[in-house]
Amino acid sequence: MSFKMYMPTRILFGAGQLNNLHEQLLPGKKAMLAISNGKSTKENGSLDRTIAELTKAGVESFVFDKIEANPLDTTVMDGAAFAKEHGCDFIVALGGGSVMDATKAIATMATNDGDVWDYINGGTGKGKAIENKPLPIVAITTTAGTGSEVDEWGVVSNKKTNEKIGFGGIDDLFPVLAIVDPELMVSVPAKFTAFQGFDALLHSVECYIFKFANEMSDMYALTAIKNVTEYLPKAVKDGNDIEARGKVAFANTLSGVVMGLSCCTSEHSMEHAMSAYHHNLPHGAGLILISKEYFTYFAQRHACDERFIEMAKAMGKADAKDPMDFIEMLVKLQEECGVADLKMSDFGIEDTEFMTLAENARATMGGLFFADPCELNNEDCAGIFEKSYR
């Protein structure tokens, strides 16, 4: 019974909550409105709605629309320059995990000197402490995947060095306000709904098998696992199912909270290595690709049998008695969501890369390997990549 909990983000959750943005106490009068470099927020109306809400609140907004699916360090610096050029005193992140992740780094670099890689811990990052308080962030999530709307972490990629590393981890990077409105998620295509839903699921799975998990994190993790399992197939099948969208969004927000109470394991390090070299690989898809063999590694070594059994029960196998029952339920969910046949080769990954990826995972985000329930060395990692390869 020992844990630390600090969750300062005010959360507005539920269908239609974007309509209440103008009524909130916002942290400034000039907002940098950060969106992706895609078309979704412009075409589905969420951008115009957000601008209208900010205008109604007396806030002037400036749209920055350059954020990639795997945000680059160069884009972060462009965003920071944009915020300073327009005199923005806070940032609104409208989009999925990549937008919210990038925004945390942009908010930091808008108030601190140097390059974002100066503040990266791991790999070629310089590990410099963040000296000046970042700009406040309002997060409006349009997907259910990363939980980034309620945590203090982001992820940034460096193409020059093939590194993708977590950024942040300070209290001032928690968004001051998060709006989680499932109505904003209905236009997400089925494939990406599945990818994002598995990201939320596997955040919670990893945090549940974390060797220092606690009763508070367990509560959030198991609830998230249960909701993703029950409702993600429905959201994938019918994107307009608001109940299913809401339940998956609920699980996603819980998965963000649980990362502040517990810790992801090396699966995330391994996936970051994959998408550091292959930027077209969506994070959730990368996790799906290695998840069966990754968790089988720990299940077969009986690293935490009872935890795998409890997760299998949360996923609907009431009579679960063996840790491999969790693997059965994980594969079943992948099949129900139409992602069981994903291939690493479809994203350009080659069968000569396994050790390179393993070494990169440890060099860039080696700290997560200490969260694993038993040891996982480079040869083991390469073996997981090899067994997952198709």
C-alpha positions as CSV (number, residue, x, y, z in Angstrom):
1,M,0.0,0.0,0.0
2,S,2.5,2.6,-1.2
3,F,2.0,4.9,-4.1
4,K,2.4,8.6,-5.2
5,M,-0.4,10.3,-7.1
6,Y,-0.5,13.7,-8.6
7,M,-3.1,14.3,-11.3
8,P,-3.6,18.1,-11.6
9,T,-5.5,18.1,-15.0
10,R,-9.1,19.2,-14.9
11,I,-11.0,16.8,-17.1
12,L,-14.2,17.5,-19.0
13,F,-15.4,14.1,-20.2
14,G,-18.4,13.2,-22.3
15,A,-20.2,13.7,-25.6
16,G,-20.6,17.4,-26.4
17,Q,-18.0,18.7,-23.9
18,L,-16.2,20.7,-26.5
19,N,-19.2,23.0,-26.5
20,N,-18.3,23.9,-22.9
21,L,-14.7,25.1,-23.7
22,H,-15.7,28.8,-23.7
23,E,-17.0,28.5,-20.1
24,Q,-13.7,27.3,-18.7
25,L,-11.1,29.4,-17.0
26,L,-8.4,29.4,-19.7
27,P,-4.8,30.2,-18.9
28,G,-4.3,33.1,-21.4
29,K,-5.6,35.3,-24.1
30,K,-3.5,34.2,-27.1
31,A,-3.5,30.5,-28.0
32,M,-1.3,28.6,-30.4
33,L,-3.8,26.1,-31.7
34,A,-1.7,23.0,-32.6
35,I,-3.1,20.4,-35.0
36,S,-1.6,17.7,-37.2
37,N,-0.4,18.1,-40.8
38,G,-3.3,16.0,-42.0
39,K,-6.8,17.0,-42.9
40,S,-9.1,15.5,-40.3
41,T,-9.6,18.4,-37.9
42,K,-10.2,20.7,-40.8
43,E,-12.6,18.4,-42.6
44,N,-14.6,17.1,-39.6
45,G,-15.3,20.6,-38.3
46,S,-13.5,20.3,-34.9
47,L,-11.0,23.0,-35.8
48,D,-13.6,25.5,-36.7
49,R,-15.6,24.6,-33.6
50,T,-12.6,25.0,-31.3
51,I,-11.7,28.4,-32.8
52,A,-15.3,29.5,-32.3
53,E,-15.2,28.3,-28.7
54,L,-11.9,30.2,-28.1
55,T,-13.3,33.3,-29.7
56,K,-16.4,33.1,-27.5
57,A,-14.0,33.0,-24.5
58,G,-12.2,36.1,-25.7
59,V,-9.1,34.2,-26.8
60,E,-7.3,35.0,-30.1
61,S,-6.0,31.8,-31.8
62,F,-3.1,31.1,-34.2
63,V,-3.2,27.7,-36.0
64,F,0.0,25.7,-36.3
65,D,-0.7,22.7,-38.6
66,K,2.7,20.9,-39.1
67,I,2.7,18.1,-36.6
68,E,3.5,14.6,-38.0
69,A,2.3,11.2,-36.8
70,N,5.7,10.7,-35.2
71,P,6.6,14.3,-34.2
72,L,10.1,15.5,-35.2
73,D,12.5,17.6,-33.2
74,T,12.6,20.1,-36.1
75,T,8.8,20.5,-36.0
76,V,9.0,21.1,-32.3
77,M,11.4,23.9,-32.8
78,D,9.3,25.4,-35.6
79,G,6.3,25.3,-33.3
80,A,8.2,27.0,-30.5
81,A,9.3,29.8,-32.9
82,F,5.7,30.1,-34.1
83,A,4.4,30.5,-30.5
84,K,7.0,33.2,-29.8
85,E,6.4,35.0,-33.0
86,H,2.7,35.3,-32.3
87,G,3.1,36.1,-28.6
88,C,1.1,33.1,-27.5
89,D,0.7,32.7,-23.8
90,F,-0.8,29.1,-23.9
91,I,-1.2,26.2,-26.3
92,V,-4.3,24.3,-27.3
93,A,-3.5,20.8,-28.6
94,L,-6.3,19.6,-30.8
95,G,-5.7,16.1,-32.1
96,G,-4.4,12.7,-31.2
97,G,-1.4,11.6,-29.2
98,S,1.2,13.0,-31.6
99,V,-0.2,16.5,-31.4
100,M,-0.5,16.4,-27.6
101,D,3.0,14.9,-27.3
102,A,4.6,17.5,-29.6
103,T,2.7,20.3,-27.8
104,K,4.4,19.5,-24.5
105,A,7.8,19.8,-26.2
106,I,6.8,23.0,-28.0
107,A,5.4,24.5,-24.8
108,T,8.8,23.9,-23.2
109,M,10.9,25.2,-26.0
110,A,8.8,28.4,-26.3
111,T,10.2,29.4,-22.9
112,N,13.6,27.8,-22.8
113,D,16.8,28.3,-24.7
114,G,18.6,25.9,-27.0
115,D,17.3,22.9,-28.9
116,V,14.7,20.4,-27.8
117,W,17.3,17.6,-27.9
118,D,19.3,19.4,-25.2
119,Y,16.5,18.4,-22.8
120,I,16.2,14.8,-23.9
121,N,17.3,12.1,-21.4
122,G,18.6,9.1,-23.2
123,G,20.4,8.3,-26.4
124,T,22.2,11.4,-27.8
125,G,20.2,13.8,-25.7
126,K,22.1,16.1,-23.4
127,G,19.8,15.6,-20.4
128,K,19.6,19.3,-19.6
129,A,17.1,20.3,-16.9
130,I,14.1,22.4,-17.9
131,E,14.7,25.8,-16.2
132,N,11.8,27.9,-17.3
133,K,8.1,27.0,-16.8
134,P,6.5,25.8,-20.1
135,L,3.5,27.5,-21.6
136,P,0.2,26.1,-20.1
137,I,-1.5,23.4,-22.3
138,V,-5.2,22.7,-23.0
139,A,-5.6,19.2,-24.5
140,I,-8.6,18.4,-26.7
141,T,-8.2,14.8,-27.7
142,T,-9.7,13.6,-31.0
143,T,-8.6,10.0,-30.6
144,A,-8.5,7.3,-27.9
145,G,-5.0,6.0,-27.7
146,T,-2.2,7.6,-25.8
147,G,-3.8,9.1,-22.6
148,S,-1.5,12.1,-23.3
149,E,-4.3,14.5,-22.3
150,V,-3.8,13.7,-18.7
151,D,0.0,13.0,-18.3
152,E,3.2,15.0,-18.3
153,W,5.0,13.1,-21.1
154,G,5.5,13.4,-24.8
155,V,7.6,11.6,-27.4
156,V,9.9,13.3,-30.0
157,S,11.8,11.7,-32.9
158,N,15.2,12.7,-34.4
159,K,15.6,11.5,-38.0
160,K,19.3,12.3,-38.0
161,T,20.0,9.8,-35.3
162,N,17.1,7.3,-35.7
163,E,15.9,8.0,-32.1
164,K,12.4,8.3,-30.7
165,I,12.5,9.2,-27.0
166,G,10.2,10.3,-24.2
167,F,10.2,14.0,-23.3
168,G,9.1,15.9,-20.3
169,G,8.2,14.3,-17.0
170,I,7.8,17.5,-15.0
171,D,4.7,18.7,-13.2
172,D,4.3,21.8,-15.4
173,L,3.7,19.7,-18.5
174,F,0.4,18.2,-17.2
175,P,-2.3,19.9,-19.3
176,V,-4.3,22.3,-17.2
177,L,-7.5,21.2,-18.9
178,A,-8.4,18.1,-20.9
179,I,-11.5,17.8,-23.0
180,V,-12.4,14.2,-23.8
181,D,-15.4,14.3,-26.1
182,P,-16.2,11.0,-27.9
183,E,-18.2,13.0,-30.6
184,L,-14.8,14.2,-31.8
185,M,-13.7,10.6,-32.4
186,V,-16.5,9.3,-34.6
187,S,-14.6,10.1,-37.9
188,V,-11.5,8.1,-37.0
189,P,-11.3,5.3,-39.5
190,A,-11.7,1.7,-38.2
191,K,-8.1,0.8,-38.7
192,F,-6.8,3.7,-36.7
193,T,-9.5,3.2,-34.1
194,A,-8.0,-0.2,-33.5
195,F,-4.4,0.9,-33.5
196,Q,-5.2,3.6,-31.0
197,G,-7.4,1.4,-28.8
198,F,-4.5,-1.2,-28.5
199,D,-2.2,1.6,-27.5
200,A,-4.5,2.4,-24.6
201,L,-4.9,-1.3,-23.8
202,L,-1.2,-2.0,-23.8
203,H,-0.3,1.1,-21.7
204,S,-2.5,-0.4,-19.0
205,V,-1.2,-4.0,-19.5
206,E,2.4,-2.9,-19.2
207,C,1.6,-0.8,-16.1
208,Y,-0.2,-3.8,-14.5
209,I,2.8,-6.1,-15.0
210,F,5.3,-3.4,-13.9
211,K,7.2,-4.9,-11.0
212,F,6.4,-2.0,-8.7
213,A,2.7,-1.7,-9.6
214,N,0.4,-0.7,-6.7
215,E,-3.2,-1.1,-5.7
216,M,-4.2,2.3,-7.0
217,S,-2.5,1.7,-10.4
218,D,-4.1,-1.8,-10.6
219,M,-7.6,-0.3,-10.2
220,Y,-7.1,2.0,-13.1
221,A,-5.3,-0.5,-15.3
222,L,-7.9,-3.4,-14.9
223,T,-10.8,-1.0,-15.5
224,A,-9.2,0.2,-18.7
225,I,-8.4,-3.3,-19.8
226,K,-12.0,-4.4,-19.3
227,N,-13.4,-1.4,-21.1
228,V,-11.1,-1.7,-24.1
229,T,-11.8,-5.4,-24.5
230,E,-15.6,-5.0,-24.3
231,Y,-16.0,-1.9,-26.4
232,L,-13.1,-1.5,-28.9
233,P,-14.5,-4.1,-31.3
234,K,-17.8,-2.2,-31.3
235,A,-16.1,1.1,-32.0
236,V,-14.1,-0.5,-34.8
237,K,-17.3,-2.0,-36.3
238,D,-19.4,1.2,-36.0
239,G,-17.5,4.4,-35.6
240,N,-20.8,6.2,-34.8
241,D,-21.5,4.1,-31.8
242,I,-21.2,6.9,-29.2
243,E,-21.4,4.5,-26.2
244,A,-18.5,2.4,-27.6
245,R,-16.5,5.5,-28.4
246,G,-17.1,6.9,-25.0
247,K,-16.1,3.7,-23.2
248,V,-12.9,3.4,-25.2
249,A,-12.2,7.1,-24.5
250,F,-12.8,6.4,-20.8
251,A,-10.3,3.6,-20.9
252,N,-7.8,5.8,-22.8
253,T,-8.0,8.5,-20.1
254,L,-7.5,5.9,-17.4
255,S,-4.5,4.6,-19.3
256,G,-3.0,8.1,-19.1
257,V,-3.6,8.3,-15.4
258,V,-2.2,4.9,-14.7
259,M,1.1,5.9,-16.3
260,G,1.5,8.5,-13.6
261,L,0.9,5.9,-10.9
262,S,2.9,3.0,-12.5
263,C,5.2,2.7,-15.5
264,C,5.3,1.3,-19.0
265,T,7.7,-1.6,-19.6
266,S,10.2,-2.2,-22.4
267,E,7.5,-3.0,-25.0
268,H,7.3,0.8,-25.5
269,S,11.1,1.1,-25.8
270,M,11.0,-1.6,-28.5
271,E,8.2,0.0,-30.4
272,H,9.9,3.4,-30.3
273,A,12.9,1.8,-31.9
274,M,10.8,0.4,-34.7
275,S,9.1,3.7,-35.6
276,A,12.3,5.6,-35.1
277,Y,13.6,3.8,-38.2
278,H,10.2,3.5,-39.9
279,H,8.3,6.8,-39.5
280,N,5.3,5.4,-41.4
281,L,4.6,2.9,-38.6
282,P,1.8,4.1,-36.3
283,H,2.7,3.6,-32.7
284,G,-0.3,1.5,-31.9
285,A,0.3,-0.8,-34.9
286,G,3.9,-1.3,-33.8
287,L,2.8,-2.4,-30.3
288,I,0.3,-4.8,-31.9
289,L,3.0,-6.3,-34.1
290,I,5.2,-7.4,-31.1
291,S,2.6,-7.7,-28.3
292,K,1.8,-11.5,-28.6
293,E,5.5,-12.6,-28.5
294,Y,6.5,-9.9,-26.0
295,F,4.0,-10.9,-23.4
296,T,4.4,-14.6,-24.2
297,Y,8.1,-14.1,-23.1
298,F,7.1,-13.1,-19.6
299,A,4.1,-15.5,-19.4
300,Q,6.3,-18.5,-20.2
301,R,8.9,-17.5,-17.6
302,H,6.1,-17.2,-15.0
303,A,7.3,-13.7,-14.2
304,C,3.9,-12.6,-12.7
305,D,1.4,-15.5,-13.2
306,E,-1.4,-14.0,-11.1
307,R,-1.3,-10.7,-12.9
308,F,-1.6,-12.4,-16.3
309,I,-4.5,-14.4,-15.0
310,E,-6.3,-11.4,-13.6
311,M,-5.9,-9.6,-16.9
312,A,-7.3,-12.6,-18.7
313,K,-10.3,-12.4,-16.4
314,A,-10.7,-8.7,-17.0
315,M,-10.8,-9.5,-20.7
316,G,-13.7,-11.9,-20.3
317,K,-12.2,-15.3,-19.6
318,A,-13.8,-15.9,-16.2
319,D,-12.2,-19.3,-15.7
320,A,-8.7,-18.2,-16.5
321,K,-6.1,-20.2,-14.6
322,D,-2.9,-20.0,-16.7
323,P,-0.9,-17.0,-17.7
324,M,-1.1,-18.0,-21.3
325,D,-4.9,-17.4,-21.0
326,F,-4.1,-13.7,-21.3
327,I,-2.2,-14.3,-24.6
328,E,-5.3,-16.2,-25.9
329,M,-7.5,-13.2,-25.0
330,L,-5.1,-10.7,-26.5
331,V,-5.0,-12.6,-29.8
332,K,-8.8,-12.9,-29.7
333,L,-9.2,-9.2,-29.3
334,Q,-6.8,-8.5,-32.2
335,E,-8.9,-10.8,-34.4
336,E,-12.1,-9.1,-33.4
337,C,-10.6,-5.8,-34.3
338,G,-9.2,-6.9,-37.6
339,V,-5.5,-6.4,-36.7
340,A,-4.3,-9.9,-36.1
341,D,-2.7,-10.2,-39.6
342,L,-0.5,-7.1,-39.5
343,K,3.0,-7.7,-40.8
344,M,6.2,-5.9,-39.9
345,S,7.3,-6.1,-43.5
346,D,4.2,-4.1,-44.5
347,F,5.9,-1.1,-42.8
348,G,9.3,-1.6,-44.4
349,I,10.9,-3.5,-41.5
350,E,13.4,-6.1,-42.7
351,D,14.5,-9.3,-41.1
352,T,18.1,-8.0,-40.8
353,E,17.1,-5.3,-38.3
354,F,16.3,-7.3,-35.2
355,M,19.5,-6.7,-33.2
356,T,19.7,-3.1,-34.4
357,L,16.3,-2.4,-33.1
358,A,17.0,-4.2,-29.8
359,E,20.2,-2.1,-29.2
360,N,18.4,1.1,-30.1
361,A,15.6,0.4,-27.7
362,R,18.0,0.0,-24.8
363,A,20.2,2.9,-25.8
364,T,17.3,5.4,-26.2
365,M,14.8,4.3,-23.5
366,G,16.7,1.8,-21.5
367,G,15.1,2.9,-18.2
368,L,11.9,1.0,-19.1
369,F,13.7,-2.3,-19.1
370,F,14.1,-1.9,-15.3
371,A,10.3,-1.9,-15.1
372,D,10.0,-5.4,-16.6
373,P,8.9,-8.2,-14.3
374,C,12.0,-10.2,-15.2
375,E,15.2,-9.6,-17.2
376,L,15.0,-9.0,-20.9
377,N,18.4,-8.7,-22.6
378,N,19.3,-7.6,-26.1
379,E,19.3,-11.2,-27.4
380,D,15.8,-11.7,-25.9
381,C,14.6,-8.5,-27.6
382,A,15.9,-9.5,-30.9
383,G,14.3,-12.9,-30.5
384,I,10.9,-11.2,-29.8
385,F,11.3,-9.2,-33.0
386,E,12.3,-12.3,-34.9
387,K,9.3,-14.3,-33.7
388,S,6.9,-11.4,-34.4
389,Y,8.2,-11.0,-38.0
390,R,6.1,-11.7,-41.0
